[in-house]
Amino acid sequence: MDKFIVSSSPHIKDRSRTYRIMLDVIIALMPTAILSVYYFSYVAALIIVTSVSSCVLFEYLFNLVAKKKHSETDLSCVVTGLILALNMPPLKSSILLSVLGAFIAIVVVKMLFGGIGQNIFNPAAAARIFLTASFSSLMTV
């Protein structure tokens, strides 16, 4: 029993291991992203690109302003952006909402709580809930 180590999260502290796990998640989400572009055309592609790039940009800007170590390279913000994009309805208005959702997910839910492994909610899910509560007519199509 003495061989068990009890510690608080995050349990994965190696950046290369985090990168690999996030890359595996991105690969797992790719079939869904490809099918959404196939079924919903260029609008889905625009939402995915906007959401992912907004998440990366907001994480970069937060780290720059807060003078923290840059964490965009661990791909967790890409995973958040992809999950958020796949939760958006396939409307042109969702492109702007995905930018707002990216801000909520990255800055408010993830980074203000301390970054990866420290947040109390899933950032993409919390952003989806915020957007649904704030813009219910646009989010429930």
MARBA-3410 file (N, C-alpha, C, O; in Angstrom, 1 decimal):
141
0.8,-1.2,0.0,0.0,0.0,0.0,0.8,1.3,0.0,0.3,2.3,-0.3 ~ 2.1,1.2,0.4,3.0,2.3,0.4,3.4,2.8,-1.0,4.0,3.9,-1.1 ~ 3.1,2.1,-2.0,3.5,2.5,-3.3,2.5,3.4,-4.0,2.9,4.0,-5.1 ~ 1.4,3.7,-3.5,0.4,4.6,-4.1,0.8,6.0,-3.7,1.1,6.4,-2.6 ~ 0.8,6.9,-4.7,1.0,8.3,-4.5,-0.3,9.1,-4.7,-0.9,9.0,-5.7
-0.6,9.8,-3.7,-1.9,10.6,-3.7,-1.5,12.0,-3.9,-0.7,12.6,-3.1 ~ -2.0,12.6,-5.0,-1.7,14.0,-5.3,-2.9,14.7,-6.0,-3.8,14.0,-6.5 ~ -2.9,16.0,-6.0,-4.0,16.7,-6.7,-3.7,16.8,-8.2,-2.5,16.6,-8.6 ~ -4.7,17.1,-9.0,-4.5,17.2,-10.4,-3.7,18.5,-10.7,-3.6,19.4,-9.9 ~ -3.1,18.6,-11.8,-3.1,17.6,-13.0,-2.1,16.5,-12.7,-1.0,16.7,-12.1
-2.5,15.3,-13.1,-1.7,14.1,-12.9,-0.6,13.9,-14.0,0.4,13.3,-13.7 ~ -0.9,14.5,-15.1,0.1,14.5,-16.2,0.8,15.8,-16.3,0.2,16.8,-16.6 ~ 2.0,15.8,-15.9,2.8,17.1,-15.8,3.8,17.2,-17.0,4.3,18.3,-17.1 ~ 4.0,16.2,-17.7,5.0,16.3,-18.8,4.3,16.9,-20.0,3.3,16.4,-20.5 ~ 4.9,18.0,-20.6,4.3,18.7,-21.7,4.1,17.7,-22.9,3.1,17.8,-23.6
5.1,16.9,-23.2,5.1,16.0,-24.3,4.0,15.0,-24.2,3.3,14.6,-25.2 ~ 3.7,14.5,-23.0,2.6,13.6,-22.8,1.3,14.3,-22.9,0.3,13.7,-23.5 ~ 1.1,15.5,-22.4,-0.1,16.2,-22.6,-0.3,16.5,-24.1,-1.5,16.3,-24.6 ~ 0.7,16.9,-24.8,0.6,17.1,-26.3,0.1,15.9,-27.0,-0.8,15.9,-27.8 ~ 0.6,14.7,-26.6,0.3,13.5,-27.3,-1.2,13.1,-27.0,-1.9,12.6,-27.9
-1.6,13.3,-25.8,-3.0,13.0,-25.4,-4.0,13.9,-26.2,-5.0,13.5,-26.7 ~ -3.6,15.2,-26.2,-4.5,16.1,-26.9,-4.5,15.8,-28.4,-5.5,16.0,-29.1 ~ -3.4,15.4,-29.0,-3.3,15.0,-30.4,-4.2,13.8,-30.6,-4.9,13.7,-31.7 ~ -4.2,12.8,-29.7,-5.1,11.7,-29.8,-6.6,12.1,-29.8,-7.4,11.5,-30.6 ~ -6.9,13.1,-29.0,-8.3,13.6,-28.9,-8.7,14.2,-30.2,-9.8,14.0,-30.8
-7.7,15.0,-30.8,-8.0,15.7,-32.0,-8.2,14.7,-33.2,-9.1,14.8,-34.0 ~ -7.4,13.7,-33.2,-7.5,12.6,-34.2,-8.9,11.9,-34.0,-9.5,11.5,-35.0 ~ -9.3,11.7,-32.8,-10.6,11.0,-32.5,-11.8,11.9,-32.9,-12.8,11.4,-33.3 ~ -11.6,13.2,-32.9,-12.7,14.1,-33.3,-12.7,14.4,-34.8,-13.7,14.9,-35.3 ~ -11.7,14.1,-35.5,-11.6,14.4,-36.9,-12.7,13.8,-37.7,-13.3,14.4,-38.6
-13.1,12.5,-37.5,-14.2,12.0,-38.3,-15.5,12.8,-38.2,-16.2,13.0,-39.1 ~ -15.8,13.2,-37.0,-17.0,14.0,-36.7,-16.9,15.3,-37.4,-17.8,15.8,-38.0 ~ -15.7,15.9,-37.3,-15.5,17.2,-38.0,-15.6,17.1,-39.5,-16.2,18.0,-40.2 ~ -15.1,16.1,-40.1,-15.1,15.9,-41.5,-16.6,15.6,-42.0,-17.0,16.2,-43.0 ~ -17.3,14.8,-41.2,-18.7,14.6,-41.6,-19.6,15.8,-41.4,-20.5,16.0,-42.2
-19.3,16.7,-40.4,-20.0,17.9,-40.3,-19.8,18.8,-41.4,-20.7,19.5,-41.9 ~ -18.6,18.9,-41.9,-18.3,19.7,-43.1,-19.0,19.1,-44.4,-19.5,19.8,-45.2 ~ -19.0,17.7,-44.4,-19.7,17.1,-45.6,-21.2,17.4,-45.5,-21.8,17.7,-46.6 ~ -21.8,17.3,-44.4,-23.3,17.5,-44.3,-23.7,18.9,-44.3,-24.7,19.3,-44.8 ~ -22.9,19.8,-43.7,-23.3,21.2,-43.5,-22.5,22.2,-44.3,-22.7,23.4,-44.1
-21.7,21.7,-45.2,-21.0,22.5,-46.2,-19.9,23.4,-45.5,-19.4,23.2,-44.4 ~ -19.7,24.5,-46.2,-18.6,25.5,-45.8,-18.9,26.1,-44.5,-18.0,26.6,-43.8 ~ -20.2,26.2,-44.1,-20.5,26.9,-42.8,-19.8,26.2,-41.6,-19.3,26.8,-40.7 ~ -19.9,24.8,-41.7,-19.3,24.0,-40.6,-17.8,24.2,-40.6,-17.2,24.3,-39.5 ~ -17.2,24.3,-41.8,-15.8,24.5,-41.8,-15.4,25.8,-41.3,-14.4,25.9,-40.6
-16.1,26.9,-41.6,-15.9,28.2,-41.1,-16.0,28.2,-39.5,-15.2,28.9,-38.9 ~ -17.0,27.6,-39.0,-17.2,27.5,-37.6,-16.0,26.8,-36.9,-15.5,27.3,-35.9 ~ -15.6,25.7,-37.5,-14.5,25.0,-36.9,-13.2,25.8,-36.9,-12.5,25.9,-35.9 ~ -12.9,26.4,-38.1,-11.7,27.2,-38.2,-11.7,28.4,-37.3,-10.7,28.7,-36.6 ~ -12.9,29.1,-37.2,-13.0,30.2,-36.3,-12.9,29.9,-34.9,-12.2,30.6,-34.1
-13.6,28.8,-34.5,-13.5,28.4,-33.1,-12.1,28.0,-32.6,-11.7,28.4,-31.6 ~ -11.5,27.2,-33.4,-10.2,26.7,-33.0,-9.2,27.8,-33.0,-8.4,28.0,-32.1 ~ -9.2,28.7,-34.1,-8.2,29.8,-34.1,-8.5,30.8,-33.0,-7.5,31.4,-32.5 ~ -9.8,31.0,-32.7,-10.1,32.0,-31.6,-9.6,31.4,-30.3,-9.1,32.2,-29.4 ~ -9.8,30.1,-30.0,-9.3,29.6,-28.8,-7.8,29.7,-28.6,-7.2,30.0,-27.6
-7.1,29.4,-29.7,-5.6,29.5,-29.7,-5.2,31.0,-29.5,-4.3,31.2,-28.7 ~ -5.8,31.9,-30.2,-5.5,33.3,-30.0,-5.8,33.8,-28.6,-5.0,34.5,-28.1 ~ -7.0,33.5,-28.1,-7.3,33.9,-26.7,-6.3,33.3,-25.7,-6.0,34.0,-24.7 ~ -5.9,32.1,-25.8,-5.0,31.5,-24.9,-3.6,32.2,-25.0,-3.0,32.5,-24.0 ~ -3.2,32.5,-26.2,-1.9,33.2,-26.5,-2.0,34.6,-25.8,-1.1,35.0,-25.2
-3.1,35.3,-26.1,-3.2,36.7,-25.6,-3.3,36.7,-24.1,-2.7,37.6,-23.4 ~ -4.0,35.8,-23.5,-4.1,35.7,-22.0,-2.7,35.4,-21.4,-2.3,36.1,-20.5 ~ -1.9,34.5,-22.0,-0.6,34.2,-21.5,0.3,35.4,-21.7,1.2,35.7,-20.8 ~ 0.1,36.1,-22.8,1.0,37.3,-23.0,0.7,38.4,-22.0,1.6,39.0,-21.4 ~ -0.6,38.7,-21.8,-1.0,39.7,-20.8,-0.6,39.4,-19.4,-0.2,40.2,-18.6
-0.9,38.1,-19.0,-0.6,37.6,-17.6,0.8,37.3,-17.4,1.2,36.9,-16.3 ~ 1.6,37.4,-18.5,3.1,37.1,-18.4,3.3,35.7,-17.9,4.2,35.4,-17.0 ~ 2.5,34.7,-18.4,2.6,33.3,-18.0,3.4,32.6,-19.2,3.5,33.1,-20.3 ~ 3.8,31.4,-18.8,4.5,30.6,-19.8,3.4,30.2,-20.9,2.3,29.8,-20.6 ~ 3.8,30.3,-22.1,2.9,30.0,-23.2,2.5,28.5,-23.2,3.4,27.6,-23.3
1.2,28.3,-23.2,0.7,26.9,-23.2,-0.1,26.5,-24.4,-0.7,25.4,-24.4 ~ 0.0,27.3,-25.4,-0.8,26.9,-26.6,-0.3,25.7,-27.3,-1.0,25.0,-28.0 ~ 1.0,25.4,-27.1,1.6,24.2,-27.8,1.2,22.9,-27.3,1.6,21.9,-27.9 ~ 0.5,22.9,-26.1,0.1,21.6,-25.6,-1.2,21.1,-26.3,-1.7,20.0,-26.0 ~ -1.8,21.9,-27.2,-2.9,21.6,-28.0,-4.3,21.5,-27.2,-5.3,21.2,-27.8
-4.3,21.8,-26.0,-5.5,21.7,-25.2,-6.5,22.8,-25.7,-7.7,22.6,-25.7 ~ -6.0,24.0,-26.1,-6.9,25.0,-26.6,-7.5,24.6,-28.0,-8.6,25.0,-28.3 ~ -6.7,23.8,-28.8,-7.3,23.3,-30.1,-8.4,22.3,-29.8,-9.4,22.3,-30.5 ~ -8.2,21.4,-28.8,-9.3,20.5,-28.4,-10.5,21.2,-28.0,-11.6,20.9,-28.3 ~ -10.3,22.2,-27.1,-11.5,23.0,-26.6,-12.2,23.7,-27.8,-13.4,23.7,-27.9
-11.4,24.3,-28.7,-12.0,24.9,-29.9,-12.8,23.9,-30.8,-13.8,24.3,-31.3 ~ -12.2,22.8,-31.0,-12.9,21.8,-31.8,-14.2,21.2,-31.1,-15.2,21.1,-31.8 ~ -14.1,21.0,-29.8,-15.3,20.5,-29.1,-16.4,21.6,-29.2,-17.6,21.3,-29.4 ~ -16.0,22.8,-28.9,-16.9,24.0,-29.0,-17.5,24.1,-30.4,-18.8,24.3,-30.5 ~ -16.7,24.0,-31.4,-17.2,24.1,-32.8,-18.2,23.0,-33.1,-19.2,23.2,-33.8
-18.0,21.8,-32.7,-18.9,20.7,-32.9,-20.1,20.8,-32.1,-21.1,20.0,-32.4 ~ -20.2,21.7,-31.1,-21.4,21.9,-30.4,-22.2,23.0,-30.9,-23.3,23.3,-30.4 ~ -21.8,23.7,-31.9,-22.5,24.9,-32.4,-23.4,24.5,-33.5,-23.2,23.5,-34.3 ~ -24.6,25.2,-33.6,-25.5,24.9,-34.7,-24.9,25.4,-36.1,-24.1,26.3,-36.1 ~ -25.3,24.7,-37.2,-24.7,25.1,-38.5,-25.3,26.3,-39.1,-25.9,26.2,-40.2
-25.2,27.4,-38.5,-25.7,28.7,-39.0,-24.6,29.7,-39.2,-23.5,29.6,-38.5 ~ -24.7,30.6,-40.1,-23.7,31.7,-40.3,-23.5,32.5,-39.0,-22.4,33.0,-38.7 ~ -24.6,32.7,-38.3,-24.5,33.5,-37.0,-23.6,32.8,-36.0,-23.1,33.4,-35.0 ~ -23.5,31.5,-36.1,-22.7,30.7,-35.2,-21.2,31.1,-35.3,-20.4,30.8,-34.4 ~ -20.8,31.7,-36.4,-19.4,32.0,-36.6,-19.0,33.1,-35.5,-17.9,32.9,-34.9
-19.8,34.1,-35.4,-19.5,35.1,-34.4,-19.7,34.6,-33.0,-19.0,34.9,-32.0 ~ -20.7,33.7,-32.8,-21.0,33.2,-31.5,-19.8,32.3,-31.0,-19.5,32.1,-29.9 ~ -19.2,31.6,-32.0,-18.0,30.7,-31.7,-16.9,31.5,-31.1,-16.1,31.0,-30.3 ~ -16.7,32.8,-31.6,-15.6,33.7,-31.1,-15.9,34.0,-29.6,-15.1,34.0,-28.7 ~ -17.2,34.4,-29.3,-17.6,34.7,-28.0,-17.5,33.4,-27.1,-17.0,33.5,-26.0
-17.9,32.3,-27.6,-17.7,31.0,-26.9,-16.3,30.7,-26.6,-16.0,30.2,-25.5 ~ -15.4,31.0,-27.5,-14.0,30.7,-27.3,-13.4,31.6,-26.2,-12.6,31.1,-25.4 ~ -13.9,32.8,-26.2,-13.4,33.7,-25.1,-13.9,33.2,-23.8,-13.1,33.2,-22.8 ~ -15.2,32.8,-23.7,-15.7,32.3,-22.4,-15.0,31.0,-22.0,-14.6,30.9,-20.9 ~ -14.8,30.1,-23.0,-14.1,28.8,-22.7,-12.7,29.0,-22.2,-12.3,28.4,-21.2
-11.9,29.8,-23.0,-10.5,29.9,-22.7,-10.2,30.8,-21.5,-9.5,30.5,-20.6 ~ -10.7,32.1,-21.7,-10.3,33.1,-20.7,-11.0,32.9,-19.4,-10.4,32.8,-18.3 ~ -12.4,32.8,-19.4,-13.1,32.8,-18.2,-13.1,31.4,-17.5,-12.8,31.4,-16.3 ~ -13.3,30.4,-18.2,-13.4,29.1,-17.6,-12.1,28.4,-17.4,-11.8,27.8,-16.4 ~ -11.2,28.4,-18.4,-9.9,27.7,-18.3,-8.8,28.5,-17.6,-8.3,28.1,-16.6
-8.5,29.6,-18.2,-7.3,30.3,-17.7,-7.4,31.0,-16.4,-6.5,31.1,-15.6 ~ -8.6,31.6,-16.1,-8.8,32.3,-14.9,-8.8,31.3,-13.7,-8.6,31.7,-12.5 ~ -9.1,30.0,-14.0,-9.0,29.0,-12.9,-7.6,28.4,-12.8,-7.4,27.5,-12.0 ~ -6.7,28.8,-13.6,-5.3,28.3,-13.5,-4.8,27.5,-14.7,-3.7,27.0,-14.6 ~ -5.6,27.3,-15.7,-5.1,26.6,-16.9,-5.5,25.1,-16.9,-6.4,24.7,-16.2
-4.8,24.4,-17.8,-5.2,23.0,-18.0,-5.1,22.2,-16.7,-4.1,22.2,-16.0 ~ -6.2,21.4,-16.4,-6.2,20.6,-15.2,-6.7,21.3,-14.0,-6.8,20.6,-13.0 ~ -6.8,22.6,-14.0,-7.2,23.3,-12.8,-8.7,23.8,-12.9,-9.2,24.2,-11.9 ~ -9.3,23.8,-14.0,-10.6,24.3,-14.2,-11.7,23.4,-13.6,-11.5,22.1,-13.6 ~ -12.8,23.9,-13.1,-13.8,23.1,-12.4,-14.8,22.6,-13.4,-15.5,21.6,-13.1
-14.9,23.2,-14.6,-15.8,22.7,-15.6,-15.1,22.5,-16.9,-14.0,23.0,-17.1 ~ -15.7,21.7,-17.8,-15.1,21.5,-19.1,-15.3,22.9,-19.8,-16.5,23.4,-19.9 ~ -14.3,23.5,-20.3,-14.4,24.8,-20.9,-15.4,24.9,-22.1,-16.2,25.8,-22.2 ~ -15.3,23.9,-23.0,-16.2,23.9,-24.1,-17.7,23.8,-23.7,-18.6,24.4,-24.2 ~ -17.9,22.9,-22.7,-19.3,22.7,-22.3,-19.8,23.9,-21.5,-21.0,24.3,-21.7
-19.0,24.5,-20.7,-19.4,25.8,-20.0,-19.7,26.9,-21.0,-20.7,27.6,-20.8 ~ -18.9,27.0,-22.1,-19.2,28.0,-23.1,-20.5,27.7,-23.8,-21.2,28.6,-24.1 ~ -20.7,26.5,-24.1,-22.0,26.1,-24.8,-23.2,26.4,-23.9,-24.2,26.9,-24.4 ~ -23.1,26.2,-22.6,-24.2,26.5,-21.7,-24.4,28.0,-21.6,-25.5,28.5,-21.7 ~ -23.3,28.8,-21.6,-23.4,30.2,-21.5,-24.0,30.7,-22.8,-24.9,31.6,-22.8
-23.6,30.2,-24.0,-24.2,30.7,-25.2,-25.7,30.3,-25.4,-26.5,31.1,-25.9 ~ -26.0,29.1,-24.9,-27.4,28.7,-25.0,-28.3,29.5,-24.0,-29.4,29.9,-24.4 ~ -27.8,29.9,-22.9,-28.5,30.7,-21.9,-28.7,32.1,-22.5,-29.7,32.8,-22.3 ~ -27.6,32.6,-23.1,-27.6,34.0,-23.6,-28.3,34.2,-24.9,-28.9,35.2,-25.2 ~ -28.1,33.2,-25.8,-28.6,33.3,-27.2,-29.4,32.1,-27.6,-29.1,31.4,-28.5
-30.5,31.8,-26.8,-31.2,30.6,-26.9,-31.8,30.4,-28.3,-31.9,29.3,-28.8 ~ -32.3,31.5,-28.9,-33.0,31.3,-30.2,-32.0,31.0,-31.3,-32.3,30.3,-32.3 ~ -30.7,31.4,-31.2,-29.7,31.1,-32.2,-29.1,29.7,-31.9,-28.6,29.1,-32.9 ~ -29.1,29.3,-30.7,-28.4,28.1,-30.3,-29.3,26.8,-30.4,-28.8,25.7,-30.3 ~ -30.5,27.0,-30.5,-31.5,25.9,-30.5,-32.2,25.8,-31.8,-33.4,26.0,-31.9
-31.5,25.4,-32.8,-32.0,25.4,-34.2,-32.3,23.9,-34.5,-32.8,23.6,-35.6
END
